[in-house]
Amino acid sequence: MSKDDNEASKDSEVIWVSLEEHENPFNWSKPRKYFTTLALCGFSFLVSGASSGYAAPGAEADLIEQLNTSSTLFELGLGIYVIGYALGPLFLAPFSEIIGRYRVYVVSYFIFMCMFITISLSPTITGVVLGRLISGLAASTGSTLVGGSIADIFDDETRGIPMSFFSMSALQGAGIFPLCFSWMMEKGLGYEWIEYVELIATFVWFFFIIAMGETRASAVLNAKAKKLRKKTGDNRYVAKSELERPNFKQLMTVSVTRPIYILFTEPIVIAFSLWMGFAWFIFYSIISSIGHIFQTQRDWSPGSIGLLYITFVLGLALGGIANYFLQERLYQKKRTPEARLYLAMVGGVCLPVGCFIYAWTSYPDVHWMGQCVGLTVILFSIYIIYNTSFAYMSDAYRLYASSAISAQNVFRNLMGGTTPLYITRWYDSMTGFNWTSCTIAIIAALLGVVPFILFKYGEKIRQKSQFSQSIREYEQREKEMLGLEEKSEQSDKTVTA
């Protein structure tokens, strides 16, 4: 028997399972797609709020007094959560490849929710820090997997607005939660009430997470094949994606090593990671030091300092509006990865400008509105950079987008997570608060050239990338695994006939 006959005989013993049009998450109705986006954006909002809500004005002094600890250990609790952001996806992403994104979301969200109980009831700072670490690891799925889920159900042309909502939710929580919690501290409620409120909010939203469906098409296909085998008792039902799927060890190896490899070998990822990482450094330096600066320089109360977080809400909202009315319209005219960078170039200019304004209006005799203007411009810029990093990486690396995003996620959150450990001492040790902020502004200006360089040379750089060269082949293989190629050919034949 020839080799071809053997293969034909083998194929006759297998019943290949494919997805119907309505079963593919990519073909969901608009209401279902936007409900899923809403549920995931809510997760991101809560994750973001838990990050900065811990350090709401007045919370540090209360926790230090109740647990008899130090400012350094309190700041460790803030930073360790963000470091959990960085490390979590490296170990949780392989599970989403095997069991799908939905189960990873549900389990990680439940752990994230339970950690509020641990933190609020812990009698020692050790328990608080450990709870924050576990919470950050679990919460990382609400920060890094969401972009992949949105890419699962929206195409390149329609993905911009959902990604903008995701970016908005992933940042707005960092402003709204401290704004609310600062007045709780002002009224004499203990830091544990921050955790109680967050626990209630996450419990309510848990029902939205449960109501979501699986967004990863290959996971839906694998589940369908498994269900058919169980229902019929016939093991011939097989999905091609099951045969192509690597084992857990291989997935873990790829999940840990590929982002690190990309981070050190891909010029686009290197440049964007440096720029995004520094923007995240600025973001967490503000969260960590804003209370210290305004209490020291202007003698403000926790409640008054909390009102400064309105600049977060305003700046991020302005970024979202600009993205909708400018960036998306410009992108629709060209529809290339580099077309995602129009507004990013504006952000490259505005970020150092905002930092300079914030720096030179920090004198006690200068009206506090000056610093508020600086903060608003900074947050406007950070939103643009954050949103662009996901949109551009998704378009530029497509099937490798999760690894590219994971690479910049690791660098970005390590930068942000370590910032609280030293930023207040840096402000105190240099010649005045204004010179520290001025130094930050100068570095931001130097890194602001990144979007301009990528806008002009990004396409040439991508053409030389070994990952970009193999994207088309992988896309073709994925279509074949999902059974979409055969349906496309049949459709073509029908049209021809």
N, C-alpha and C positions, 0 to 999 in steps of 0.2 A: 504493500500500500504506500502510495506517495505521501510526501509531506502535506500537500494540499488536501488529500483525502483524509488524512489524520485530523487536520484542522477542521474540515467540514464535519467529520464525525463528532468531534468534540463540541462544535457549535450546536449540533443538533440535539445534544444532551443538555443544553443550557437554554433557559427562557430569559432573555434579556429584559429587564424591567426599565421602563423609562417614565418620565413625568408627563402627565397631560398638561395642556396649556394652563388650566385653572389651578393645578397643583403646584406650579412653579411660583415661589414667592415673588419673583420678578414681575409676574403677571397679576398680582393682587390688584384689587380695586383701589382707587385713590383713597377712599375713606379708611380702608384697612391699613394702607401704607402710612397714612398720616397719624392714625391711632398708634401704630407701632413707633413712629417717630416721636410722638408725644410722650409715650411711656418711657422711652429710652432717654429723651431729653430731661424728663422729670428725674430719672435716676442720676443723670449727670449734674443736674441742679442741686440735688441733695448731697451728692459727693463733694461738689465744690463748696457748698455751705458748711459741711462738716470740717472742711480743711481750715477755713478762716474763722468759723464760728467759735472754735476752741480758743482762739486768741482775741476774742471780742474785748474792747476796752473795759477794764475792771476785772476781767476773769483771771488774769495773771496774779494780781494781788490777792484775790480771794482764795485761789487754789494754793498759793504759797503759804498763806496763813493757815488754812485748814489742814494741809498735809505736812506742814513744817518742812518745806523743801526750798529750793533755790530757783532763781530766774533761769539759770542755765538748764536745769532739768525740765522746767516748764517749756522752754524754747525747744528742747529736744523732742518733747511731745508734739510740737507743731511740725518740726522738720521730719520726724520719723514717719509721719503719716504720708508725706509727699514722697519720701524715699520708697515707701511701700508701693506708691503709684508706679515708680520706675521699675521695680523688680517684679511686681505681680504679673504683668502680661507675659513675661518671659517664661513663666511656669504654668500660667492658666491658658494661654493660647492653644497649646497642644490639645487640651481637653475639648476646646470648641471644634477642633478638626475631627475629633473622634465621636463625640456625643452631640455635637451641634452647639450653636450659640445659646439657644433658649435655656437649656439646663444649666449652663455655666452662669447665665444671668441670674436665674432663680436662686441657685445655691449661694453664689457670692453675695447677692443682695441680702439674703437671709442672715448670713454671717455678719455682713456690714451692719445690719439692723441690730443684731444681738450685742454687738460690741458697745453700743451706747449704754446698755445696762451694766456691762463690765466696768466701763470708765466711770460712770456715775456712782457706782457702789464701792469702787476700790478704795481701801483705807490708806494706800501708799502711792507714791508717785511712780514706783516701779510698775504697779498694776495699770496705772493710767498710760504710761509709755508703751507697755506691752499691748494693751488694748488698742492704742492708736496705731501701732505697727500692723496688727492683724486687720484692723479696720481699713487701713490704707491698702493693704494687699488685696482684700476683698473688693474694695471700692474701685480698684484700678480697672475692672471690667466696664464700669460706668464711664470711664474716661477714654479708654483705648479701643474697646471692641465696638463701640457705638458707630464709629466712622465706617467700619467694615460692614455692619448691619445695614446702614444707610446705602452703602454701595451695592449691597445684595439686592435691594428692591427698587433703586432708582438708577436710570441711565445717566450718561455724562451730561446731557442737556438739561435734565430736571433735578440733578443732584445738588446744585448750588444752594437753593433756598433751604432744603432740609439740613444741609451741612451748616448753613448760617444759623439756623435755629439751635443746632447742637452746640456750636461754638458759643452762642449767646447764653445758653443754659449752663454750659460748663464753666462760665466765668461770672455770670450774674449772681449766682449763689454766694460767691465770695464777697459780694458787696452787701446783699440784702440781709444775710444772716447776722453779721456783726452789727449792722444798723439796728436791727431789732433787739439783739441780745445785750447791746450796750445799755439800753434803758432798763432791762431786767437787772443788770448789775447796779445801775443807779438806784433802783428801788430796793436794793438790799437782798435780792434773791441770790443764792449761792451758785457757783459755777456748775454744780450738778444739774441745775435747772436747764442749762443749755443742752445737756445730754437728754434730759426728759423730753424737751420740746422736739428735738431731732428724732427721738425714738417714736414719738406719736406721728410725726410727719412721715417717716419711713414706713411705719406700719400701715398707714392709710394708702400710701402709694404702692405698697406691695401687691395690692389687688390688681393694679394696672399691669405690673410686671407679669403676674400669673396669667393675665388675659391675653398676653402677646402670643404670637406663633413663632415657629422656627423660621428664620430668614435665610439660612444657608441652604441653597438648592440641593447640594450633594448630601447634606444631612437628611433632608426630606426624602430624597431618593433612596438612601440607605434604609431609612425607617420603613418605607413602602415595601422594599424587597423583603425585609425581615418580617413584616406583618403578613405578607403573602405566603412566606414559607411556613409561618406558624399557623395560619388559617387553613392552608391546603395540605400541610404535611409534605409538601413537595419541595425538596431542596434545590431543584433546578432553577428556581427563581433567583436571579442574581443581578445586582446592579454593577455596571462597569466601574463606578466610583469605588465600590468595595474592593475590587481587585487592584485598583490603582493606589488605594490608600496605604501609606506607610504605617508601620507599627508605632506604638507609643514611644519607644526609645528613639526611633528615627525622628519622630516629630519633635520630641523634647530637644534633641541635638540641634535640629534645624532652628527651632524657636529661640534657642539661646545663642547659637553661634552665628546664624545668618544676619540678624540685626547688628551684631557687633562687627561682623565682616563688612557689611554695607556702610556702617558708621565710619570706618577707617579707609574705605576704598572708593566710595561713590562721591565725587566732588559736589554734586547737588545736595546730597544728604549731609555732607560735612558742613557746607556753607549754611544751609538752613538750620541745622542743629545748633551751630554756634550762635546764629542770630536769634533763634527761638529760645535757646538756653539762656542767653543774656536777658531777653525780654522777660523770661520767667524769674530770673534773678531780681529784676526790677520789681516785678509783681509781688514777690514774697518779701522783698526788702521793705516795700510800702506797708504790707500787712503786719510785718514784724515791728516796724519802727514808728509807724504813724502815731501811735499812742504816746510813745516815748518822746517824740519830737514836739508834739503839741502840748503835752503836759509840762515838759521842761521849758520850752520857749514861750508858751502862751498861758500856762497854768489852767488848762481846760479840764473840765470834769469828764468822767467816762461817757456820760450821755451826750455831751457836746461833741466829744471826739467821734462818737458813733455816727453823728450826723455827717461827718466828712465822707462816709461811705456812700452818700448820695452821689458823689462824684464818680464812683464805680458804676452805679446804675446809669447815670447820664452818659458817661463816656462810652460805655459798652453799647448802650442803646443807639447812640450816634453812629458807632461803628457798624451796627446792624443795618441801620437806615442807609448809610452810604453804600454798604455792600449790595443791598437790594436795588437801589435806584441807579447806582453807577457801575459797580463791578459786574453784576449779572448781565446788564444790558451790553456792556462792552464785550463780555465773554461770548455772548450769543452771536456777535458779528464775526468772530474768528474761530472759536471753539477749538483751540489748541491748549496744551498745558500752560504755555507761557502767557496765554490770554487771561489766566487766573491771577497774574501779577500786577495788573494795572493799579489797583488800590494798594497793593503791598508797597509799591514805590512811594505812594503818599505816606504810608505808615513809616517807611524808612526815613523820611524827612521829619515827620511830626514827632516821632519818639524822642530824638535828642532835643527838639525844640521844647517839648513838654518838660523834659528833665531840666533844661536850663531855666525855664520859668519857675519850676518848683525850687530849684537851688537858690536863685537870687531873690526870691520873695520870702525866704525862711527867716529873715530878720524879725525880731519881736516888734519893731517899730513899723514894719510894712504890713498893710492890711492883709488879713488871713484869706481874703478872696483871691489874692494873687496865687497862693499855693493851691487853692481849689481849682483855678483855671489850669494850672500846670498838671494837677492830678487828672483832670478830665481829658486833657490832650494825651497824656500818657496812656490812660485806659482805652481811649479811642484807638490809639496805635496798637496796643497789645491785642485788642480784639481782632484787628485787621491781620496782624501777623499770625495769630493763633488760627484763625479761620483759613487763611491762605496756606498754612503749612499742611493742613489736612487735605484741602481741595487740590493743591498742586501735586502733592505726593501721590494722591489717589490717581490723578490723571497721568502723571509722568511714569509711574511704576506699575499701575494697574494690578496684575496678579501678584506682584511683589510689593504692593502698597502696604500691606500689613507689616511686612518686615521693615520697610523704609520708615513707616510711621512709628513702629516700635523702637527703631534705632534713635530717632529724634526724641521719642518719649523718654527713653532711658536717660539721655543726656540732659534733656530739659528738666526733668523732675529731680535728677541728682543735683543740678544747679540750684533749683528752687528749694529742695529739701535741706541742703546744707546752709542756705542763706541765713535762716533764723539763728543759727549757732554763733554767728559772729557779727551780724550787721549792726546791732546797737552799739557794740564795742567799737566798731569801725567809725560810726558817727561820733562817738565820744572821743576817740583817740586822735582823729585828724583835726585840722585847724578849722573848727566850726562845722555846723551841719551843712552850710551852703557849699563848702569846698568838697565835701564827700559827694553830694549830689551832682556837683559840677564835673567831678571825675567820671561819674557814671554817665553823664550826658556826653562827654567826649568819646568814651568807648562806644556808646550807642550811635554816635555820628559815624564812626569808622565802620561799624558793622552795617550801617544803613545802606551801604553800596550793594549789598547782596542781591536784593530784588532787581536792581538795575542791570547788574552783570548777568543774572539768569534770564532776564527778559531778552537781552540781546544775544547771548551765547548759549542759552539753555538747550535749544534744539540740537545744536552741534555737539554739546556735551553728552546729551542723551543718546545720540547716534553711536557714540563710542563706548557706551556702557554695555557690558556683557549681559546685564539683566534685561535691558531694553531689547536687545537683539533676539532674545528667546521668548519674549512676551507673546508674540503672535502664535508661535508653536503651541504654547501652553493654553492659549485661548481656544485654539482649534481642538486640542485634546479634551478640554473641559466640555465643549459642545458635544463631542462624541460620547463622552461618559454620561452626559445627561440625556442623550438620545435626541438632542435638538438638531443635529446635522442631518439625520435621516428625514426628519419632518420637514426641514428646509428644502431638501432635495425633492421630496414628494410634492411640496407646494409649488416648486419651480416647474416640475413636470406637468402639474395640473394647469398652471398658467399657460405653459407652452401648448398643451393640448387644446 
